């Protein structure tokens, strides 16, 4: 037993380290990652993450929020554009970013300061957090459920969760949010069993989670305080005192980030977002049949389980159900990124259900874990009742995300940003203006040039001082103001660069499942051209 307790975390820790660190810098940052890196870099320069540094502008990539009737007023005048996005709520009046809290930017800035402005430095702290999460999950389950088998299964399920691995390799808040979710649960368990400084540790963990992701902690926090009030129903002032302390310490940040202005225009109906979110949770977090089976098993064995165990399992189930309702209510889209931090909870619930249902039949528990890791079988019942999204590539034997993870980690998938950036580094002068219709922020991170365009079409037609020297057009991207780019393109003659063979896909290293539906076309690269004179034709 002691050997297993020592070997298990070593094995799963090694597996997760390989999957999270191998080839971490092979692919360049894509749009969302580069946003984190550029804002962190500006934090180093200006002391806060500025959306506008006087040259390049970062806005929310939400085309649905754009007003096409006034777009022409913003494509020639940078100050008019900045004012528009301040009024829309993308950032504060001094262009300080407010759409995400600053925790991820602080972590990123520290890494860039220590290791330099590289792809590896940008992603490394988030990947290291992923390794810590796997080890903490093992320890959390071992401490609260007293089962080496359960702890091993939970950690192994997480290490082989393909999309959690892909998200944790990103220069983005996903792994930090997962880490503080787990630390919050660990601190809560310590507080509830009367451990020393438990309440203080819980408050610090929640506060830190809020500072890296203030959109996802609320349903979990609600579940935890409901549990605390039930457990302390004779002394309710104890949890209420902790809640009051959190309100006092988090309140100024709620005011500063203006969270009441954070809700944006939703896409589709609530039911549409609910179905896609439920699909993501069922397919990539924990199958719905496991959640329902876990709830049934919990009710059946309620009287025989230790209080700490049944409370933990009940809270995990409640948090998963809460997220299924919270995400479609609070966000405009139902991306997997909004629930990926629940992956450790899904793994914990799966491991608990396997061990408690199988009893002493350890081999059957391992077999069940293999089915969860390797196959999509347990996710199929929901797909039969509710059709999966159009972008889902159905599989019957092996999980497709395992092969995707293998290719992403150990293979060499086409990387449009690396090809494009490396060519521009060699051929563009630092002062050359570059017009790009999408994935504009990666160019801001890797190049010193003024970058025009993006979803906001910022300065796309601002030729008063200098016209664009290069144009970069992804014809696969439909969610931009193409009329603006057509007008600017037709003002000049362009020479297409035939040597740049970057695949024309909407995104670079996007980890979301829906992005995998866009396969790189074999015969059409991103359009890259150099200006030679006025009056041209659109490709």
C-alpha positions as CSV (number, residue, x, y, z in Angstrom):
1,X,0.0,0.0,0.0
2,X,2.8,2.4,0.9
3,X,4.6,1.6,-2.4
4,X,1.4,2.2,-4.4
5,X,0.8,5.5,-2.6
6,X,4.4,6.6,-3.5
7,X,4.5,5.3,-7.1
8,X,1.0,6.4,-8.2
9,X,1.6,10.2,-8.0
10,X,5.1,9.8,-9.5
11,X,3.6,7.9,-12.5
12,X,0.7,10.3,-13.1
13,X,2.9,13.3,-12.5
14,X,5.4,12.1,-15.1
15,X,2.6,11.4,-17.6
16,X,1.1,14.8,-17.1
17,X,4.5,16.5,-17.3
18,X,5.3,14.9,-20.6
19,X,1.9,15.7,-22.1
20,X,1.9,19.3,-20.8
21,X,5.5,20.3,-21.6
22,X,6.5,18.3,-24.7
23,X,6.8,20.6,-27.7
24,X,5.2,23.4,-25.8
25,X,6.8,26.1,-28.0
26,X,6.5,24.4,-31.4
27,X,3.3,26.3,-32.4
28,X,3.1,30.0,-32.0
29,X,0.5,31.7,-29.9
30,X,-2.9,32.1,-31.5
31,X,-5.3,35.1,-31.0
32,X,-6.6,34.5,-27.5
33,X,-3.2,33.4,-26.2
34,X,-1.5,36.4,-27.7
35,X,-4.0,38.7,-26.1
36,X,-2.9,37.4,-22.7
37,X,0.8,37.8,-23.6
38,X,0.5,41.3,-25.1
39,X,-1.5,42.6,-22.2
40,X,1.0,41.1,-19.8
41,X,3.9,42.7,-21.8
42,X,2.1,46.1,-21.5
43,X,1.7,45.5,-17.8
44,X,5.4,45.4,-17.6
45,X,5.7,48.6,-19.5
46,X,2.9,50.7,-18.1
47,X,2.1,49.0,-14.8
48,X,-1.3,47.9,-15.9
49,X,-2.7,45.9,-18.9
50,X,-3.6,48.5,-21.5
51,X,-5.7,47.7,-24.5
52,X,-4.2,50.5,-26.4
53,X,-0.5,51.4,-26.3
54,X,-0.7,54.3,-28.7
55,X,0.0,52.1,-31.7
56,X,-1.9,48.8,-31.5
57,X,-5.4,48.1,-30.1
58,X,-6.9,45.0,-28.5
59,X,-10.6,44.6,-28.3
60,X,-13.1,41.8,-27.6
61,X,-13.3,39.5,-30.6
62,X,-17.1,39.5,-30.6
63,X,-18.4,40.5,-34.1
64,X,-22.0,40.2,-32.9
65,X,-21.4,43.4,-30.7
66,X,-20.0,45.5,-33.6
67,X,-22.2,48.2,-35.1
68,X,-21.8,48.0,-38.9
69,X,-23.6,51.3,-39.3
70,X,-20.8,53.3,-37.6
71,X,-17.8,51.1,-38.6
72,X,-16.6,53.7,-41.2
73,X,-16.1,56.3,-38.5
74,X,-13.8,54.0,-36.6
75,X,-11.6,52.6,-39.4
76,X,-9.8,55.9,-40.1
77,X,-9.7,57.7,-36.7
78,X,-7.9,55.8,-33.9
79,X,-9.3,58.0,-31.2
80,X,-12.9,57.6,-32.4
81,X,-12.3,53.8,-32.3
82,X,-10.9,53.9,-28.8
83,X,-13.8,56.0,-27.6
84,X,-16.3,53.6,-29.1
85,X,-14.8,50.6,-27.3
86,X,-14.6,52.5,-24.0
87,X,-18.3,53.3,-24.3
88,X,-19.0,49.7,-25.3
89,X,-17.2,48.5,-22.1
90,X,-14.3,46.6,-23.5
91,X,-11.9,48.5,-21.3
92,X,-11.9,51.5,-19.0
93,X,-11.5,55.1,-20.0
94,X,-7.7,55.0,-19.8
95,X,-7.9,51.8,-21.9
96,X,-7.1,49.5,-18.9
97,X,-8.3,46.0,-19.7
98,X,-11.3,45.0,-17.6
99,X,-12.8,42.0,-19.5
100,X,-10.6,39.5,-17.5
101,X,-9.1,40.1,-14.1
102,X,-5.4,40.8,-13.9
103,X,-4.2,37.6,-12.2
104,X,-3.3,35.8,-15.4
105,X,-1.5,38.9,-16.7
106,X,0.6,39.1,-13.5
107,X,1.6,35.4,-13.8
108,X,2.4,35.9,-17.5
109,X,4.3,39.1,-16.9
110,X,6.5,37.4,-14.3
111,X,7.3,34.6,-16.7
112,X,8.1,37.0,-19.6
113,X,10.3,39.1,-17.3
114,X,12.2,36.1,-16.0
115,X,12.5,34.1,-19.3
116,X,12.2,36.6,-22.1
117,X,9.7,37.3,-24.7
118,X,9.3,33.8,-26.2
119,X,6.5,31.3,-26.9
120,X,7.9,29.0,-24.2
121,X,8.0,31.7,-21.6
122,X,4.4,32.7,-22.5
123,X,3.0,29.2,-22.0
124,X,5.3,27.7,-19.3
125,X,3.6,28.9,-16.1
126,X,0.2,27.6,-17.2
127,X,1.6,24.2,-18.2
128,X,3.4,23.9,-14.8
129,X,0.2,24.8,-13.1
130,X,-1.4,21.8,-14.9
131,X,1.2,19.4,-13.5
132,X,0.5,20.7,-10.0
133,X,-3.2,20.2,-10.5
134,X,-2.8,16.5,-11.3
135,X,-0.7,16.0,-8.2
136,X,-3.1,18.1,-6.0
137,X,-6.1,16.1,-7.2
138,X,-4.4,12.9,-6.2
139,X,-3.6,14.3,-2.7
140,X,-7.1,15.8,-2.3
141,X,-8.9,12.5,-3.1
142,X,-6.5,10.5,-0.9
143,X,-7.0,12.9,2.1
144,X,-10.8,13.1,1.9
145,X,-11.7,9.6,0.7
146,X,-8.8,7.5,2.1
147,X,-8.5,5.4,-1.1
148,X,-5.2,5.1,-3.0
149,X,-7.1,3.4,-5.8
150,X,-9.7,6.3,-6.1
151,X,-6.9,8.9,-6.0
152,X,-4.9,7.1,-8.7
153,X,-7.9,6.7,-10.9
154,X,-9.0,10.4,-10.6
155,X,-5.5,11.7,-11.3
156,X,-5.0,9.3,-14.3
157,X,-8.4,10.3,-15.7
158,X,-7.4,13.9,-15.6
159,X,-3.9,13.3,-17.1
160,X,-5.6,11.6,-20.1
161,X,-8.4,14.2,-20.5
162,X,-7.3,15.3,-24.0
163,X,-9.0,18.7,-24.1
164,X,-8.0,19.6,-20.5
165,X,-4.4,18.9,-21.5
166,X,-4.8,21.1,-24.6
167,X,-6.3,23.9,-22.7
168,X,-3.7,23.7,-19.9
169,X,-1.0,24.1,-22.6
170,X,-2.4,27.5,-23.5
171,X,-1.2,30.9,-22.5
172,X,-4.5,31.6,-20.9
173,X,-6.3,31.5,-17.5
174,X,-7.7,28.0,-17.9
175,X,-5.2,26.1,-15.8
176,X,-5.0,28.8,-13.2
177,X,-8.8,28.7,-12.8
178,X,-8.6,25.0,-12.5
179,X,-5.8,25.2,-9.9
180,X,-7.7,27.7,-7.7
181,X,-10.9,25.7,-8.0
182,X,-9.1,22.7,-6.6
183,X,-7.3,24.8,-3.9
184,X,-10.6,26.3,-2.9
185,X,-12.1,22.8,-2.4
186,X,-9.0,21.7,-0.4
187,X,-9.2,24.8,1.8
188,X,-12.9,24.3,2.3
189,X,-12.5,20.7,3.4
190,X,-9.8,21.9,5.8
191,X,-12.1,24.6,7.2
192,X,-15.0,22.2,7.6
193,X,-13.0,19.6,9.5
194,X,-11.8,22.3,11.9
195,X,-8.2,22.5,10.6
196,X,-6.0,25.3,11.8
197,X,-6.4,28.5,9.7
198,X,-8.9,26.6,7.5
199,X,-11.3,29.5,7.1
200,X,-8.4,31.9,6.3
201,X,-7.0,29.5,3.7
202,X,-10.5,29.2,2.1
203,X,-10.9,32.9,1.9
204,X,-7.4,33.4,0.3
205,X,-8.1,30.6,-2.2
206,X,-11.4,32.1,-3.3
207,X,-9.9,35.6,-3.5
208,X,-7.1,34.3,-5.7
209,X,-9.5,32.4,-7.9
210,X,-11.5,35.6,-8.4
211,X,-8.4,37.4,-9.5
212,X,-7.7,34.9,-12.3
213,X,-11.3,34.1,-13.4
214,X,-14.2,36.1,-12.0
215,X,-16.7,34.4,-14.2
216,X,-16.7,30.8,-13.0
217,X,-16.3,30.8,-9.3
218,X,-19.9,32.0,-8.5
219,X,-21.8,28.7,-8.9
220,X,-19.1,26.8,-6.9
221,X,-19.1,29.4,-4.2
222,X,-22.9,29.2,-4.0
223,X,-22.7,25.4,-3.5
224,X,-20.0,25.6,-0.9
225,X,-21.8,28.2,1.2
226,X,-25.1,26.4,1.0
227,X,-23.3,23.3,2.3
228,X,-21.6,25.4,5.0
229,X,-24.9,26.8,6.2
230,X,-26.5,23.4,6.4
231,X,-23.5,22.0,8.3
232,X,-23.5,25.0,10.6
233,X,-27.2,25.5,10.9
234,X,-26.9,25.9,14.7
235,X,-24.1,28.5,14.3
236,X,-24.8,30.2,10.9
237,X,-22.8,33.2,11.9
238,X,-19.6,31.3,11.2
239,X,-20.0,30.8,7.4
240,X,-21.7,34.2,7.2
241,X,-18.7,35.9,8.8
242,X,-16.4,34.3,6.1
243,X,-18.9,35.4,3.4
244,X,-18.8,38.9,4.7
245,X,-15.0,39.0,4.8
246,X,-15.0,37.8,1.1
247,X,-17.5,40.5,0.2
248,X,-15.4,43.2,1.8
249,X,-12.1,42.1,0.1
250,X,-13.6,41.3,-3.3
251,X,-16.1,44.2,-3.4
252,X,-13.5,46.9,-4.5
253,X,-12.5,44.7,-7.4
254,X,-16.1,44.1,-8.4
255,X,-16.5,47.9,-8.6
256,X,-13.2,48.5,-10.4
257,X,-13.8,45.9,-13.1
258,X,-17.4,47.0,-13.4
259,X,-18.7,43.5,-13.4
260,X,-22.3,44.6,-13.9
261,X,-21.3,45.7,-17.4
262,X,-19.7,42.5,-18.3
263,X,-22.7,40.7,-19.8
264,X,-22.6,40.8,-23.6
265,X,-25.1,40.1,-26.4
266,X,-25.8,36.4,-26.4
267,X,-25.8,34.3,-29.6
268,X,-28.8,32.1,-30.1
269,X,-31.4,31.2,-27.5
270,X,-30.7,30.1,-24.0
271,X,-31.8,26.6,-24.9
272,X,-29.3,26.5,-27.8
273,X,-26.5,27.5,-25.5
274,X,-27.7,25.1,-22.8
275,X,-27.7,22.2,-25.3
276,X,-24.2,22.9,-26.5
277,X,-22.8,23.5,-23.0
278,X,-24.4,20.2,-21.8
279,X,-22.9,18.4,-24.8
280,X,-19.4,19.8,-23.9
281,X,-19.8,18.7,-20.3
282,X,-21.1,15.3,-21.2
283,X,-18.4,14.7,-23.9
284,X,-15.3,16.3,-22.3
285,X,-15.9,16.7,-18.6
286,X,-18.0,13.8,-17.3
287,X,-20.7,11.7,-19.0
288,X,-24.2,12.6,-17.9
289,X,-24.8,8.9,-17.1
290,X,-21.9,9.0,-14.6
291,X,-23.4,12.1,-13.0
292,X,-26.9,10.5,-12.7
293,X,-25.4,7.2,-11.6
294,X,-23.2,9.0,-9.0
295,X,-26.3,10.8,-7.6
296,X,-28.2,7.5,-7.4
297,X,-25.3,5.7,-5.8
298,X,-24.9,8.6,-3.3
299,X,-28.6,8.4,-2.3
300,X,-28.5,4.6,-2.0
301,X,-25.4,4.6,0.2
302,X,-26.0,7.9,2.0
303,X,-26.3,6.3,5.5
304,X,-23.2,4.1,5.2
305,X,-20.8,6.8,3.9
306,X,-18.8,9.0,6.1
307,X,-20.1,12.5,6.4
308,X,-17.0,14.1,4.7
309,X,-17.4,11.7,1.7
310,X,-21.1,12.2,1.1
311,X,-20.7,16.0,1.5
312,X,-17.9,16.2,-1.0
313,X,-19.6,14.0,-3.6
314,X,-22.9,16.0,-3.1
315,X,-21.0,19.3,-3.6
316,X,-19.2,18.0,-6.7
317,X,-22.6,16.9,-8.3
318,X,-24.2,20.2,-7.3
319,X,-21.3,22.2,-8.9
320,X,-21.6,20.2,-12.1
321,X,-25.3,20.8,-12.3
322,X,-24.8,24.4,-11.4
323,X,-22.4,25.0,-14.3
324,X,-24.8,23.4,-16.7
325,X,-27.3,26.2,-15.9
326,X,-24.8,29.1,-15.2
327,X,-22.8,29.0,-18.4
328,X,-25.7,29.4,-20.9
329,X,-27.1,32.2,-18.6
330,X,-23.8,34.2,-18.2
331,X,-21.9,33.9,-21.4
332,X,-22.7,34.7,-25.1
333,X,-21.4,31.4,-26.4
334,X,-21.0,27.9,-25.0
335,X,-17.3,27.2,-25.5
336,X,-15.6,24.3,-23.7
337,X,-13.2,26.8,-22.2
338,X,-16.0,28.0,-19.9
339,X,-16.3,24.6,-18.2
340,X,-12.9,23.0,-18.7
341,X,-11.9,23.9,-15.2
342,X,-14.5,21.4,-13.9
343,X,-12.4,18.5,-15.4
344,X,-10.9,17.5,-12.0
345,X,-14.4,17.4,-10.5
346,X,-15.6,15.2,-13.3
347,X,-12.6,12.9,-12.8
348,X,-13.2,12.8,-9.0
349,X,-16.8,11.9,-9.5
350,X,-16.0,9.2,-12.1
351,X,-13.3,7.6,-9.9
352,X,-15.6,7.7,-6.8
353,X,-18.5,6.0,-8.7
354,X,-16.2,3.3,-10.1
355,X,-14.6,2.5,-6.7
356,X,-17.8,2.6,-4.7
357,X,-19.8,0.7,-7.3
358,X,-17.1,-2.0,-7.8
359,X,-16.2,-2.5,-4.1
360,X,-13.3,-4.9,-3.8
361,X,-13.3,-5.8,-7.5
362,X,-10.3,-3.6,-8.4
363,X,-9.9,-5.0,-11.9
364,X,-13.4,-3.9,-12.9
365,X,-12.7,-0.4,-11.6
366,X,-9.6,-0.2,-13.7
367,X,-11.6,-1.5,-16.7
368,X,-14.2,1.1,-16.2
369,X,-11.5,3.8,-16.1
370,X,-10.1,2.5,-19.3
371,X,-13.5,2.7,-20.9
372,X,-13.8,6.4,-19.8
373,X,-10.3,7.3,-21.0
374,X,-10.3,5.4,-24.4
375,X,-13.9,5.4,-25.6
376,X,-16.8,7.8,-26.0
377,X,-19.3,5.0,-25.1
378,X,-20.7,6.5,-21.9
379,X,-21.3,9.9,-23.6
380,X,-23.4,8.3,-26.4
381,X,-26.8,8.1,-24.5
382,X,-27.1,11.9,-24.4
383,X,-26.2,12.2,-28.0
384,X,-29.0,9.8,-28.9
385,X,-31.5,12.0,-27.1
386,X,-30.1,15.4,-28.0
387,X,-28.2,15.6,-31.4
388,X,-24.6,16.8,-31.0
389,X,-23.5,20.1,-32.6
390,X,-22.8,20.1,-36.4
391,X,-19.1,20.5,-35.8
392,X,-18.8,17.3,-33.7
393,X,-16.9,14.5,-35.4
394,X,-18.6,11.3,-34.2
395,X,-16.6,8.3,-33.1
396,X,-17.6,4.8,-32.1
397,X,-14.5,3.1,-30.8
398,X,-11.7,5.4,-29.6
399,X,-12.1,9.0,-28.4
400,X,-11.0,11.3,-31.2
401,X,-9.5,13.8,-28.7
402,X,-6.8,11.3,-27.8
403,X,-5.5,11.2,-31.3
404,X,-5.8,15.0,-31.5
405,X,-3.8,15.4,-28.2
406,X,-1.1,13.0,-29.5
407,X,-0.8,15.0,-32.8
408,X,-0.8,18.3,-30.9
409,X,1.8,17.3,-28.4
410,X,4.1,15.0,-30.4
411,X,3.2,15.8,-34.0
412,X,3.5,18.8,-36.2
413,X,0.1,20.1,-37.2
414,X,0.1,23.1,-39.6
415,X,0.8,26.3,-37.8
416,X,-0.3,29.4,-39.9
417,X,1.1,31.9,-37.4
418,X,4.6,30.5,-37.2
419,X,4.9,30.5,-41.0
420,X,3.5,34.0,-41.4
421,X,5.4,35.6,-38.5
422,X,8.8,34.0,-39.5
423,X,8.4,35.4,-43.1
424,X,7.4,38.9,-41.9
425,X,10.4,38.9,-39.5
426,X,12.7,38.5,-42.5
427,X,10.9,40.7,-44.9
428,X,9.2,43.6,-43.1
429,X,10.9,46.6,-41.6
430,X,9.9,47.5,-38.1
431,X,8.0,50.6,-39.3
432,X,6.0,48.8,-42.0
433,X,2.3,48.9,-41.4
434,X,0.6,45.5,-41.7
435,X,-3.1,45.1,-42.5
436,X,-4.6,41.8,-41.2
437,X,-8.3,40.8,-41.1
438,X,-7.9,38.3,-38.2
439,X,-5.3,36.8,-35.8
440,X,-3.9,40.3,-35.6
441,X,-2.8,40.1,-31.9
442,X,-0.2,37.3,-32.5
443,X,1.6,39.7,-34.9
444,X,1.6,42.3,-32.1
445,X,3.4,39.9,-29.8
446,X,6.0,38.6,-32.2
447,X,6.6,41.8,-34.4
448,X,7.4,45.4,-33.6
449,X,5.2,46.7,-36.5
450,X,2.0,48.7,-36.4
451,X,-0.8,46.2,-36.8
452,X,-4.1,47.3,-38.4
453,X,-7.4,45.5,-38.7
454,X,-8.8,42.6,-36.7
455,X,-12.4,42.1,-35.9
456,X,-12.6,45.8,-34.9
457,X,-11.0,46.8,-38.3
458,X,-8.9,49.3,-36.2
459,X,-7.2,51.8,-38.5
460,X,-7.9,49.6,-41.5
461,X,-8.4,52.7,-43.6
462,X,-6.2,55.1,-41.8
463,X,-3.8,56.0,-44.6
464,X,-3.2,59.7,-43.7
465,X,0.4,59.1,-42.6
466,X,1.3,55.8,-44.2
467,X,-0.6,53.2,-46.2
468,X,-0.2,49.5,-45.3
469,X,2.9,47.9,-46.7
470,X,1.6,44.3,-46.3
471,X,-1.8,42.8,-46.3
472,X,-2.7,39.5,-44.7
473,X,-6.1,38.1,-45.4
474,X,-7.7,34.8,-44.1
475,X,-10.4,34.1,-46.6
476,X,-11.8,31.4,-44.2
477,X,-12.8,34.1,-41.7
478,X,-16.3,35.4,-42.2
479,X,-16.8,37.2,-38.9
480,X,-15.0,40.5,-39.9
481,X,-16.0,43.6,-41.8
482,X,-15.1,42.4,-45.2
483,X,-16.5,45.6,-46.9
484,X,-13.8,47.6,-45.1
485,X,-11.0,45.3,-46.2
486,X,-12.3,45.3,-49.7
487,X,-12.3,49.1,-49.9
488,X,-8.7,49.3,-48.5
489,X,-7.5,46.5,-50.7
490,X,-8.8,48.2,-53.9
491,X,-6.9,51.4,-53.2
492,X,-3.6,49.7,-54.1
493,X,-1.9,47.2,-56.4
494,X,-0.5,44.2,-54.5
495,X,2.1,41.6,-55.3
496,X,1.1,38.3,-53.8
497,X,3.9,36.5,-52.0
498,X,3.9,32.9,-53.3
499,X,6.5,31.6,-50.8
500,X,4.2,32.1,-47.7
501,X,2.2,28.8,-47.6
502,X,0.5,29.3,-44.3
503,X,-2.8,27.3,-44.3
504,X,-5.9,29.4,-44.6
505,X,-7.8,28.4,-41.4
506,X,-9.6,30.9,-39.1
507,X,-7.5,30.1,-36.0
508,X,-4.0,29.0,-35.2
509,X,-3.5,26.9,-32.1
510,X,-7.2,27.0,-30.9
511,X,-7.9,24.2,-28.4
512,X,-11.7,24.3,-28.5
513,X,-13.4,21.2,-30.1
514,X,-15.5,23.3,-32.5
515,X,-12.3,24.7,-34.0
516,X,-11.1,21.3,-35.1
517,X,-13.9,21.2,-37.7
518,X,-11.9,23.6,-39.8
519,X,-9.4,21.4,-41.6
520,X,-6.5,23.2,-43.3
521,X,-7.3,23.4,-47.1
522,X,-4.6,21.7,-49.2
523,X,-4.7,24.2,-52.1
524,X,-5.3,27.6,-50.5
525,X,-2.9,29.4,-48.2
526,X,-3.4,32.7,-46.4
527,X,-3.3,35.6,-48.8
528,X,-0.1,37.6,-48.1
529,X,0.8,40.5,-50.4
530,X,3.0,43.5,-50.6
531,X,1.9,46.9,-51.8
532,X,3.4,48.1,-55.0
533,X,1.0,51.0,-56.1
534,X,-2.6,52.2,-56.1
535,X,-5.7,50.5,-57.4
536,X,-5.9,46.8,-57.2
537,X,-8.5,44.0,-57.2
538,X,-9.5,41.7,-54.4
539,X,-8.2,38.2,-54.6
